[in-house]
Amino acid sequence: MKVLVLGGSGMLGSRFVESRLAAGDSVVYTYNKNSIALKGAKGVPLNAEDYDSIIRLVEAEKPGLVIDTIAHPSVDFCDKDPISAYKINSASCEAAAIAARKIGAKLVYISTAFVFGIREGLLTEEDTPNPICAYGYLKLLGEEAAKIAPDHVILRTDQVFGWTRPGQKKTFVVTNLEKMERGEEAEVCEDWFNCPTYVEDLVPAANALAGSGKTGIYHAVGSSFLNRVEWCKMIAREFGEDESLVTPINSAKLNLPAKRSKCNLSNQKIIRDSGVKMRTVGEALKDMKKTRN
Ligand SMILES: NC(=O)c1ccc[n+]([C@@H]2O[C@H](COP(=O)([O-])OP(=O)(O)OC[C@H]3O[C@@H](n4cnc5c(N)ncnc54)[C@H](OP(=O)(O)O)[C@@H]3O)[C@@H](O)[C@H]2O)c1
């Protein structure tokens, strides 16, 4: 099958490119500022703020599957510049969805747990979103737009982690592990909670759903809900680093523009429909230790 990965130069997008090549697909991917060459795939430059160029690309390539990972992932950027963020995080998905609808392609859109704000209890796909920052609102608009493609899968994920390549955005685990390995303090917010998601589970689960007849929204998160201090201490313990380097701070100290979500998403639906186990932080860190090179 021909697959178009929008945002293939990104942390998650590049993993999709690799996984689809490994499955024998023909892959086209886009990049914006990071013009990386992914061997075996065709890279094309794209400015997602140019709505029509996305439609032209999808129509020209005619993929059977479009995987849309494009976003400006900084929640604070979205609060500071919501107009640019709207073009990148919402309108670009609308363009992809309209074009996917026209050519009859399946669309996979990567969304976020930030479509929920601060909530108690375990949230399922039936719960009503209530974002509290521009990033959450804009990704929710992206979700609505993705539904224009009748054959769509929307994956809400959270704090994706795993090993990253040089030049790519480092994940929470890599950033803090490297700090502790240098003997530096790892300052982490005690009031930020997540369902950290192992990229080695997210990508196969997304691919399984893309290859199924399933459509709709999925909570594509790992099986732990914890704060950044607990998470960072687990990293220290797993990799034999000094736990006392983990320094809790309150996010108020950072004076950031965007409010953070605090929500625990149920991953039962994605586990059932994809057949992929979404690992706990402990299980994933053990796997990362084994696979470090
Ligand atoms: N990482 C997480 O923890 C997480 C959590 C929840 C949801 N998500 C969602 O998952 C998706 C992928 O995230 P990620 O962490 O892989 O992000 P990332 O590494 O920053 O990748 C983002 C991708 O979007 C592209 N992009 C950004 N601005 C663009 C523009 N103006 N025009 C064209 N392309 C543009 C980037 O291209 P260049 O790099 O070439 O500029 C890159 O390929 C996003 O939709 C994000 O909202 C991620």
Ligand as a Chemical Component Dictionary entry (heavy atoms), coordinates in Angstrom:
data_LIG
# 
_chem_comp.id                   LIG 
_chem_comp.type                 NON-POLYMER 
_chem_comp.pdbx_formal_charge   0 
_chem_comp.three_letter_code    LIG 
# 
loop_
_chem_comp_atom.comp_id 
_chem_comp_atom.atom_id 
_chem_comp_atom.alt_atom_id 
_chem_comp_atom.type_symbol 
_chem_comp_atom.charge 
_chem_comp_atom.model_Cartn_x 
_chem_comp_atom.model_Cartn_y 
_chem_comp_atom.model_Cartn_z 
_chem_comp_atom.pdbx_ordinal 
LIG N1  N1  N 0  4.979  13.666 21.744 1  
LIG C1  C1  C 0  3.978  13.600 22.584 2  
LIG O1  O1  O 0  4.160  13.354 23.791 3  
LIG C2  C2  C 0  2.561  13.823 22.100 4  
LIG C3  C3  C 0  1.514  13.745 23.032 5  
LIG C4  C4  C 0  0.210  13.952 22.584 6  
LIG C5  C5  C 0  -0.033 14.197 21.239 7  
LIG N2  N2  N 1  1.010  14.280 20.376 8  
LIG C6  C6  C 0  0.717  14.559 18.959 9  
LIG O2  O2  O 0  1.467  13.647 18.168 10 
LIG C7  C7  C 0  1.852  14.273 16.955 11 
LIG C8  C8  C 0  3.350  14.097 16.742 12 
LIG O3  O3  O 0  4.043  14.685 17.825 13 
LIG P1  P1  P 0  5.632  14.609 17.930 14 
LIG O4  O4  O 0  5.950  14.568 19.365 15 
LIG O5  O5  O -1 6.160  13.562 17.019 16 
LIG O6  O6  O 0  6.018  16.062 17.400 17 
LIG P2  P2  P 0  7.322  16.548 16.629 18 
LIG O7  O7  O 0  8.464  15.634 16.835 19 
LIG O8  O8  O 0  7.497  17.979 16.995 20 
LIG O9  O9  O 0  6.855  16.442 15.095 21 
LIG C9  C9  C 0  5.935  17.348 14.558 22 
LIG C10 C10 C 0  5.932  17.222 13.051 23 
LIG O10 O10 O 0  5.116  18.288 12.531 24 
LIG C11 C11 C 0  5.875  18.980 11.528 25 
LIG N3  N3  N 0  5.492  20.382 11.492 26 
LIG C12 C12 C 0  5.474  21.287 12.503 27 
LIG N4  N4  N 0  5.135  22.498 12.033 28 
LIG C13 C13 C 0  4.930  22.348 10.695 29 
LIG C14 C14 C 0  4.563  23.244 9.645  30 
LIG N5  N5  N 0  4.339  24.546 9.870  31 
LIG N6  N6  N 0  4.465  22.737 8.397  32 
LIG C15 C15 C 0  4.674  21.432 8.145  33 
LIG N7  N7  N 0  5.038  20.543 9.084  34 
LIG C16 C16 C 0  5.154  21.010 10.341 35 
LIG C17 C17 C 0  7.319  18.849 11.958 36 
LIG O11 O11 O 0  8.180  19.083 10.857 37 
LIG P3  P3  P 0  9.736  19.561 11.058 38 
LIG O12 O12 O 0  10.220 18.879 12.313 39 
LIG O13 O13 O 0  10.410 19.084 9.813  40 
LIG O14 O14 O 0  9.718  21.044 11.181 41 
LIG C18 C18 C 0  7.331  17.394 12.412 42 
LIG O15 O15 O 0  7.450  16.548 11.307 43 
LIG C19 C19 C 0  1.360  15.721 17.045 44 
LIG O16 O16 O 0  0.141  15.814 16.378 45 
LIG C20 C20 C 0  1.145  15.951 18.527 46 
LIG O17 O17 O 0  0.125  16.895 18.780 47 
LIG C21 C21 C 0  2.294  14.092 20.764 48 
# 
loop_
_chem_comp_bond.comp_id 
_chem_comp_bond.atom_id_1 
_chem_comp_bond.atom_id_2 
_chem_comp_bond.value_order 
_chem_comp_bond.pdbx_ordinal 
LIG N1  C1  SING 1  
LIG C1  O1  DOUB 2  
LIG C1  C2  SING 3  
LIG C2  C3  SING 4  
LIG C2  C21 DOUB 5  
LIG C3  C4  DOUB 6  
LIG C4  C5  SING 7  
LIG C5  N2  DOUB 8  
LIG N2  C6  SING 9  
LIG N2  C21 SING 10 
LIG C6  O2  SING 11 
LIG C6  C20 SING 12 
LIG O2  C7  SING 13 
LIG C7  C8  SING 14 
LIG C7  C19 SING 15 
LIG C8  O3  SING 16 
LIG O3  P1  SING 17 
LIG P1  O4  DOUB 18 
LIG P1  O5  SING 19 
LIG P1  O6  SING 20 
LIG O6  P2  SING 21 
LIG P2  O7  DOUB 22 
LIG P2  O8  SING 23 
LIG P2  O9  SING 24 
LIG O9  C9  SING 25 
LIG C9  C10 SING 26 
LIG C10 O10 SING 27 
LIG C10 C18 SING 28 
LIG O10 C11 SING 29 
LIG C11 N3  SING 30 
LIG C11 C17 SING 31 
LIG N3  C12 SING 32 
LIG N3  C16 SING 33 
LIG C12 N4  DOUB 34 
LIG N4  C13 SING 35 
LIG C13 C14 SING 36 
LIG C13 C16 DOUB 37 
LIG C14 N5  SING 38 
LIG C14 N6  DOUB 39 
LIG N6  C15 SING 40 
LIG C15 N7  DOUB 41 
LIG N7  C16 SING 42 
LIG C17 O11 SING 43 
LIG C17 C18 SING 44 
LIG O11 P3  SING 45 
LIG P3  O12 DOUB 46 
LIG P3  O13 SING 47 
LIG P3  O14 SING 48 
LIG C18 O15 SING 49 
LIG C19 O16 SING 50 
LIG C19 C20 SING 51 
LIG C20 O17 SING 52 
# 
